Amino acid sequence: MSRIRQHVRGTRRTATAGVAVATAALLAVSLSPAAHADGRPTRATAIEHAASALLAHAASLDLTAPQATGVRDVIVDRDGTQHVRYDRTYRGLPVLGGDFVVHLARGGAYRGADRATRQHISVPTVTPAVSGPKAAGRAVSALRAAHPGTRLKQAKAKPELVVDALHGSPKLAWRTNAVGLDSLGNPVARTVLSDARTGARIDAWDSIETAAGDGSSLYSGTVALETTQSGSSYQLKDPTRGNTYTGDAENKTDLCIFGICFSRAPATLFTDADNHWGTGTTADRASAAVDAQYGTDETWDYYKNIHGRNGIAGDGKGSYNRVHYGSNYNNAFWDDSCFCMTYGDGDGTTFGPLVALDVAGHEMSHGVTSKTAALTYSGESGGLNEATSDILGTMVEWYANNSSDTGDYLIGEEIVKPGFGKAALRFMDKPSKDGSSADYWSSSVGNLDVHYSSGVANHFAYLLAEGSGAKTINGVGYDSPTSNGATVTGIGRDKVGKIWYRALTVYMTSSTNYKGARTATLSAARDLYGAGSAEYNAVAAAWSAVNVA
């Protein structure tokens, strides 16, 4: 299951101290209300306060004249506390690890900041010694090497110069996105980060992360749908949720990923004459569309009603779904470039159509991560990225309270076929039951595939919600161990979702590792329930139980 990241660039700011408030930002503030009706600062006021903080604290934030900043996200708490998240560029180049969050009191007083890196961000030159075409060629070779035995077609790559501040001292680097088509015509992609001076590989990761991964749905029974009437027919478009809609990809594929396009698969909007959609079987192409639209609806409602987030990007805009993508495609993925979800039909042997509710919640949560902490998709940060989608996707499933797909701590249990050999893709109570995931943190966890290093955080979340030991919940048996032999008492999944979401959106940055996640979730628990509260202490105990100190 996947997401595709998109860097958000902002207005360039310069000043004697190394950074200044952009004229455009000041103009926007001057035209916006200074406070909500309850006296809380508005988003615009928070940005104004943060801009002043950047001026006053430029040195501690390592903001220098060659840099520019752009606001990625703003959160204003009920008590008026403000958290403004920034991306950073250096001489016009994106800085990997340059992101930071500024924390402000109700009146705008600076409380501190969380930075992805404490490195001084500077490089001797932004002129590469290794050419872009050479970096592209090496990335294509890396893509082929990552898919041995597969005859890739139309493999291409798009290099982008960046400043890498995530892997030791900042250096000029090529971030190269390579894409191709496998023998079935389905897309594969890999991102390669290489030193732009020497050509040495710094890091690499898969950019499409595989999932393994009133309408009649395939998995969730008969569900209510909000649709749009158009003449004498109805469209599968929801005007109450930002006009989210679902279309048929007609078993075609595209490679409009990272701006490289070979072709664009359609998203032909589903229509219906009587507003009763699907038959609950794969014989009717609308059945999978019902699942996809329902998953979008429940994910939207979960984030809005539980966390106050209005849409994936927090801007009230809807996304869209494409179902029936590719040929026997065993994957589903979120793509920032189209702000859309794409679902394959599965091969019928390992997986069925990948439109299950927790898959939808998982994938769209990648979109939320992209718009907030933007956790790097490699190393421990990558494991936390995947775990975030597992944790919050699971919360979506519980939130939906659907009797046909009851809440559980299994990932993707609805889509797996008997040929898969396991009851689910992943198991949060004891992640190692999938044969590869880590139950506990160790110094080697960051070397695992991110779908397996995610096990540490998934295990933490389960223990925090339900506690350790054997139990049966909604008919599913669990038996969760601890690394230190301690007994952990759970605080309930609703509190876990709130703590994790706040940690993600307020305290985590692109480089957050497991130790940082412990700090972030403790900060979130302190904010929500108080320092020394039962919830705060439970967070500490659950992390210790998975060997994160």
N, C-alpha and C positions, 0 to 999 in steps of 0.2 A: 504494500500500500504506500502511496507516495504523495509527495508534494513537491512543487517546483518553485523555488524561491525567486523573488523579484526584489532588487535593491531599490530603495526609495531615496531619491536625491532631492536635496532641498536648495533653498536660495543661498548663494554664497554670501558670507559675511566677513568683513575685515575691519580692523580697528587697531589703534596703538597697542592695546592689550592683546591683540591677536584675534579678536572676534568682536563683532558689533551687531546690533539689532538691525535686520534688514528693513529698508524703508517700506517694502510691501507688507511686512509683518506688522509694523506699526500702524499702517493705514488700515489693515484688517481689524486690528484691535480698536482703533478709534471709531470704527463704524459698527462695533459690536457692543451689546449690553455688558456692563461691568460685572453683573451678578445675576444669578437666578432669582426667582421670586422668594426663595427661602434664604437669600443672602449668600449662597455659595458662589464662588468664582465661576465664571463661564470658561469654556475651552480657550477662547481668545484671551481672557484675562490671565489664565494659567500660562499661556505661551508668552504673554508680555512679562509676567513675573519671572519666568524661566530665562527669558532673554536678558533681563537685568542681572540674574544670577550668573549667567555666562560671562557677562562683562566683569562682574566683581570677583569671580572665581576662575578666571581663565587659566591662571598658572596651575592651580591644583587639578584642573580638568585637562591640562596639557593642550590648550587651544592656542594655536600659533597662527601667524599671518598666512601661511600657505594653506590653511585648512578652511573648510566650510562645513556648516552643520545644517541638517534638515530635520524637522519634527516628523517622527514616525507615528507616535501615538500619545494621547493625553488621557489621563484618568484623574477625575476630581472626586474624592471621597465625600461621603455624606457630611463629614465634619469640616469640609472645605480644604482638607489637605490635598495637595496637587502633586502629580507625578508626570513629568514630561520626558518622553523618550526620544533620543536623537540618534540619527546616523551621522557619519562624518566622512568627508572626503579630504584628500591631500593633493593639492595641485590638480584638482578636478578628477582624481581617481578615487573610486570607492576604497574605504579602509576596512578590511576584514578585521573585526575586533575593535573597531573604532567607536562602536555604539556605547551609549551611556544613558542613564536615567537620572534626572534631577528631581529631588524631593523638596517640596516647599510647604511651609505652614499656611494656614488659611489666609493670612494677610500677605503672603508672598515671601516671608522670610526663608532664607536658604537653610535647609536641614541637612544637606549632604547629597551624595551621588553614588550610584553604583556604576562602575566602569567595567567593560569587558576585558580590558587590559590596562595595566599600569605602566606599560612601556612608553617611552617617549617616542612619539610618532614623527619620524623624519627619515628620509632616504636621500642618499647623495645625488641621485638623478632619477628622473622619470622616463629616461630614454633606455629602452631595452637593448641588451646585447644579443639576445636570442630573438629572432624575427617571429612575428605572429604566425606566418605560414608554417614555420618549423614547429612551433608549439602546437599548432593544429594537427600536424602530421603525427606528432608523438601522442597526442590525445586519442586520435583515431586508432593508433596501434594499441594503446592502453584499453580502448573499448573492445577491440577484437580479442585482446588477451584475456579480458574479463569474461568473455563468452566463448570459451574454447569449444570447438566442435560445431559451432553455429556459423553458417555462411551468411555474413552480414551483407546487406545490399544498401547502396546509396549512403554509405557512411560519410558524414561530413562533420566539421567542427568549427566552432566560432570562439576565437580567443578574445579575452578582455583583460586589459592591464588593470591591476589592482595593487594596493599596498597591503601586504599580509602582515598583520600584527598579532596573529593568533598563534604562530609557531615560532616562538623565540623572538629575537631582535627583528624589528620591522624591516621588510625587504620588498623590493619591486618584484611582482610576480605576474604570471599569466594565469588567469582562471579560464580554463578552456572547457566548453561544453560540447561533448561529442555525441552525436546521435546517429542511429542507423535503423534499418529494418531487419528483423530476423527472417528465417526461412518461411514463416507464415505471414509475413508482411506486417508484423506488430513491432512497435517501436521499442528500442533499448537506448539507454543514455547513460553517460558517465561524465562526471566532472573531474578534471585533473588540474591540480594547482602546482605550478612549477616555477622555479626561480628564473626570473627574466634576465638575470645576468649570466648564470651558469647553465641553465637548462635542467638542473637537478629537480627531480620530483619532490614536492613537499608533502602532498596529500592527494588522495583520490577517493571518490565515493560514487555509488550509483545514484543517478538523478531521478530515475523512476524506480521507486522502491517496491519490489513485488510483494503481494499479499500472501503469500505463501510461498492472501487475501483473503364521494363514496365511490372506492375502487377495490377490486379484488386483487390482492398482492400475492407474491410467491411465498413470502415468509411471515408476514404480519397480519394475515387475515384480511377482513374487510375493514377499510379505513375511510375516514372522512377526508375529503379533499376540497380545498378552495380553488375554483377554476374561474375562467373568464369567458363570458358569452360573447360570441362573434357571429352576428347574423343568426342563422338557424342552427349553428353548431357551437361546440364548446372547445376551448383551448386549455391544455394542461399547464396553465400559468396562474400563479397565485398573486393577486393584487394586494393581498393583506401582508405579504412578506416580501416586499421589495420587487414584485413581479418575477420571483423565481419561477423557472419553467423547466420542462423536461422535453428533450428531443431525441429522435432516432438517428443514430450514427450510421445506420444502414450497413453495418458490418464493414465499414471502411475505416481507414486509419489516417492519421496525419502526423507530420513532424514539425508542426508549428510550435516547437519547444525552443526556448532561449532565442527566439527570433529567427530560427532557421526553419524554413517552410519548404517541404517538397510538395505537399498537398494538404488540404484542410478537409477532414471528415465533416460531414454535415451534422447539423443538429436540427433536423426537420421536426418542427413543433408537433406534438401529438394532438390530434383533435378527435372529437367524439360527438355523435349525433344526439345521444340522450343523457349525457353526463354521468353514465355508469361505465367505469373504466375497467378493462381487463377481465380475465376469467379465473385468475389464480393459477394458471398453467403457462408453461413456456410456449404453448401453441399460439397464444395470443401475445403479440409483441408489446402490447400495452401493459401486460401484467408486470413486467420488470420496470416499466416506467412508473407504475403506481408505487412500487417499493422505493424507487429513487426519489420521487417527489415527496413521499411520506417521510423518508429519511431526512430530506432537506427541511421539511416543515418542523419535525421534532427537534432537529439540531438548532434551528433558528429559535424556536420557542424556549429550549433549554437555556441558551445563552442570554436571551432577553429576559426571561422570567426569573432565572436564578441569579444571573450575574449582571443584569442591566445592560448587556451588550446588544446593540441594535444591528444585527447582521454580522457576517464574518469579519468585515473590516471595521465594524462599529460605526458605519456611515449610513445605515439604513438601506443600502443597495443590495439587491438580490443577486444570487449567482444562478448558474443553470447547470443542468445535467445532460450528459449524452449517454444513452444506453445502447446495447448491441454494438459495441465498438470492437473492431478487429475480427480475427478468425480464431475461435477457441481461446480467446485471450484470458489468461488466468491472472487478472490484475484489475485494480481500480486505483485511480489517482486523482489528486487535486492539482490543478495547474494555475498558478498565479497569473500567467500571461493571458489567459482567457477568463480568469475568475470563474472556473467551472470544474465540475466533477465529471469524470469519465469512468464508465463501468464496462468491463468485458463480460461475456457470457459464460466464461469458464470452458473447460474442455469436456465437461460432462462426466469425467472419470475421477479427477482429483477435486475439482470444484464445480459447483453450479454457478448460475449468474451471481456476480459479486455485489448484489444490491441490498444485502442485509442491513438492518438498522445500525448495528454497531460499526459496520464498515463505513457507512455514510457518516456517522458521527466521528469516527477516527479520521477519515480523510479531510472533512471540512475543518476539523480541529487543527490540521496542518496549516490551513489557511489562517486561522486565528494566531497560531504560533508565528507564522511569517509576518503578520502585521504587528506583532508585539515583540517578544524576546528574540525572534529570528535565530533560534538555536542552531548553530552550525551542524550540518548533517554528517559529522564524523566524530570519532573518539567518544568520550563520555558525554559531550554535548549532544551528539547524534543519538545516543541511547536515551537521553532525557527528552529529545525531540519526539522520538517514537513512543516513549512511555507517556508523554503528554497526550498524544492522540489515543493511546490505549486507555488511559485513565479517564479522560474527558469523554471519549466515545462510549465507554462503559457507563458513565454517568448519564449520557443521553439515553441509553437503552433502559436504565432504571427509571429515568424521568418519564419516558413514554408510557410505562406501566401497561404494556400491551400483553394481553393474555395469550396471544399466539407466539410471542417471542418475549418470554418473561426475562426480567433482569437477572444477570449472573456475572461472574468474574471470569468468563471464558471469552476469548476473542475470536470472532468469525466462526462460531460453532454452527451457524445456520447454513453456511455455504460449503462446508466440507462434505465430501462424498465418502462412502466406505473405503474406497481405494486410497484415501489419504492416510489411513492407518492410525489416526488420532482423532479424538472427539472435537478438537478445536485447533486453531492456529497457535494460540498462546494461552497460558494458564497463570492467572495473577497470584493465586495462593501459593503455588510452588512452581515457578517458571521453568525449572529444569525438567518438568514433565514433558516438555516438547522435544527433549533430547539435545538441546543446544543452548538454551538460555541460562543466564547466571542467576542463582538465587541470592547471592551475596556479593558485595563489593570486594574486589582485590585489585592489586596494582596492574593486573593484566586485562581488566574488564574493558578498558578503552580500546584494546586491540581487536575486540570481537565485532562482528557485524552488528550494526545498530539495532536490528530486530532482536538480537540476543543480549546485548548489553543493557537493553531496556528492562530486562527482567528485574534488575535491582530496584528500580523505582516502582515497577508494577507490584513487586512483592511488598515494598514499603507501603504503597497505597492500600493494598489488601489488608495488611496487618493493622494499619491505622484505622481502617473502616470497620473491620470485623474481629480483629484480634487473632491470636495464635491458637493452635490446637485444632482438633477435629470438630466439625459441625456440618449440618445440612441446611442449605438455604435455597428456597424455591425448588426443592427436589434435587439439588446438585450437592454432592458431597465434597467437602474441602478439608484439608488437613495441613495447615500452614506451620512450618517449623521456624525457628529463629537461630541465628548463628551463635548467639551467646547463651542459649539455653533459657533465656528469660521468658516469662509469660507476659504477653502484650494484651492489653484490654482495648478494644476498639472504641472509637468515638462516633461511629456512624458515617455512612458514605456521603450524606449531604454536606457534612462539615469538611470531609476530605476534599470534595469538589470545590468548595469555596476557598479552602486553604491553597490548593494547588493552583486554581485560577488566579488568585491574588499574587501568589509567588511568581507565576509566569508573567503576568502583565505589569507588575510593579517592581519586582526585584531581580528577576533573571535577565541575563544579557546573552549575547551570541556565544560567549565562551564559558558559560556556567558549566561546571563539572559537578560530580556528586557531592563533594564537600560544599560547594557553593549552593547546591540545591537544598542541602540541610539548612544552611544559614538562611536562604530565601524563604523556605517554608516555616522556619521558626519565626522569622520576621512577620510573615503573613499571619501566623497563629497569634502572635502578640498583638497585632493590629486588630484582629477580629475578636479575640477572646481574652486578651490580657496576658502579660508576662507572668509566668508561674501558674497559669490556669491549668485545669486538667487537660485541656486540648493542647496547650503548649508543651506540657510534660509528655503527653502521648506522642507528639511529633518527635520529640527527642528520643523517646524509647523505641519507636518504630524504626528510626534511622539506625540506632545502635543495634537493633535486632537484625539488620541486613549489613552490619559491619561498616557503616558510614559514621565516622566520628567527627 
